């Protein structure tokens, strides 16, 4: 089990990659962000984007999936009644298109005591997704609640 103290400030974690599909973009768009360029290829071509693009929230969800499946399986990352303190500074930097392969990273930028739950720390993570050309498409700051290492008597 990995505790808050095991996530060192400055550590950079590779989260792997995800290939985006048109079906994924349109399914997410229809369900959560039904703007024309997220749900219809022809409408996307007629837009300023020149084609179908993923919702920024779809892109953020891709990063979250990579983060959860890569960094959290062995972590003592648990919510309390208050849950996670949230996400800061979400930036959708470039359109994500069908066929894009997005690679994620997570950099630990701070470890802070939780003011509301003394057995937890808040780990601030800088998340990043880049496409195959190395262009950033998403950045965010995630504040995650991790359990502190138990004190042994």
C-alpha positions in Angstrom: 0.0 0.0 0.0 1.3 3.4 -0.9 0.5 6.3 1.4 0.7 10.1 1.0 4.3 10.1 2.2 5.3 7.7 -0.7 4.4 10.4 -3.3 7.4 12.7 -3.4 7.2 16.2 -4.6 8.8 16.5 -8.0 8.1 12.9 -9.0 6.9 12.5 -12.5 4.6 9.5 -13.3 4.0 8.2 -16.8 0.3 7.3 -17.0 0.4 5.5 -20.4 -1.6 6.4 -23.5 -5.0 6.2 -25.0 -6.1 6.2 -28.6 -9.2 8.3 -29.2 -11.9 7.1 -31.5 -14.7 8.9 -33.3 -17.3 6.6 -31.6 -15.9 7.6 -28.2 -16.1 11.3 -29.1 -19.6 11.2 -30.3 -20.9 8.9 -27.5 -19.4 11.3 -24.9 -20.7 14.3 -26.8 -24.2 13.0 -27.1 -24.4 12.1 -23.5 -22.5 15.1 -21.8 -21.7 17.9 -24.3 -24.0 17.8 -27.3 -22.4 20.6 -29.2 -22.5 20.0 -33.0 -18.7 19.5 -33.5 -18.7 16.8 -30.7 -21.5 14.7 -32.1 -21.5 15.0 -35.9 -18.6 14.8 -38.4 -20.3 17.0 -41.0 -21.1 19.6 -38.4 -17.5 19.4 -37.3 -16.2 20.0 -40.8 -18.5 23.0 -41.2 -17.2 24.5 -37.9 -14.1 26.5 -37.2 -12.5 23.2 -36.0 -12.7 21.6 -39.5 -13.7 18.3 -38.2 -15.1 16.2 -35.3 -13.4 17.0 -32.0 -13.6 15.7 -28.5 -15.2 17.7 -25.7 -12.7 19.2 -23.4 -14.5 17.3 -20.6 -14.0 14.0 -22.6 -10.3 14.8 -22.8 -10.2 15.5 -19.0 -12.0 12.2 -18.4 -9.3 10.4 -20.5 -6.6 11.8 -18.3 -8.6 10.8 -15.2 -8.9 7.2 -16.4 -5.2 7.0 -17.1 -4.5 8.5 -13.6 -6.9 6.1 -11.8 -5.8 2.9 -13.6 -2.0 3.7 -13.4 -1.4 5.6 -10.2 -4.1 4.6 -7.8 -4.4 0.7 -7.8 -1.9 0.4 -4.9 -2.6 3.8 -3.3 -4.3 4.6 0.0 -6.3 7.2 -1.8 -9.7 7.3 -0.1 -12.4 9.9 0.1 -13.8 11.0 3.4 -17.2 12.6 3.8 -15.9 15.7 2.2 -14.5 13.8 -0.9 -11.7 15.2 -3.0 -10.9 18.9 -2.7 -11.2 19.3 -6.4 -9.5 20.3 -9.6 -7.8 23.7 -10.4 -6.6 25.3 -13.5 -8.1 23.0 -16.1 -6.9 24.0 -19.6 -8.1 22.6 -22.9 -5.2 23.7 -25.1 -5.7 22.0 -28.5 -8.6 20.1 -30.1 -8.5 16.3 -29.8 -9.5 14.4 -32.9 -10.3 10.8 -33.8 -7.2 8.8 -34.1 -5.1 11.0 -31.7 -3.0 9.0 -29.3 -2.8 10.9 -26.0 -0.1 10.2 -23.5 -0.5 11.3 -19.9 1.8 12.3 -17.1 1.2 13.3 -13.5 3.8 15.4 -11.6 3.5 15.6 -7.8 3.8 19.3 -7.1 2.9 19.5 -3.4 1.9 17.4 -0.3 -0.2 19.4 2.2 -1.8 18.4 5.4 -5.6 18.1 5.2 -7.3 20.7 7.3 -10.5 18.7 7.7 -9.2 15.1 8.0 -6.0 14.8 10.1 -5.3 11.2 8.8 -5.0 12.4 5.2 -2.8 14.7 3.1 -3.7 16.6 0.0 -1.4 15.6 -2.9 -1.4 18.3 -5.6 -0.8 16.7 -9.0 -0.1 18.5 -12.3 -1.7 16.5 -15.0 -0.8 16.7 -18.6 -1.9 15.0 -21.9 0.0 15.4 -25.1 -0.7 14.1 -28.6 1.7 12.1 -30.7 3.3 15.3 -32.0 4.1 16.3 -28.5 1.6 19.1 -28.4 -0.1 19.6 -25.0 -3.9 19.2 -25.3 -4.8 19.3 -21.6 -3.3 20.5 -18.4 -4.9 20.5 -14.9 -4.1 20.6 -11.2 -5.8 17.7 -9.3 -6.0 17.9 -5.5 -6.3 14.3 -4.3 -6.8 13.0 -0.8 -4.4 10.3 0.2 -4.3 8.5 3.6 -1.2 9.2 5.7 0.9 6.3 6.8 -0.5 4.9 10.0 1.4 5.8 13.2 2.8 2.7 14.9 3.1 2.8 18.7 
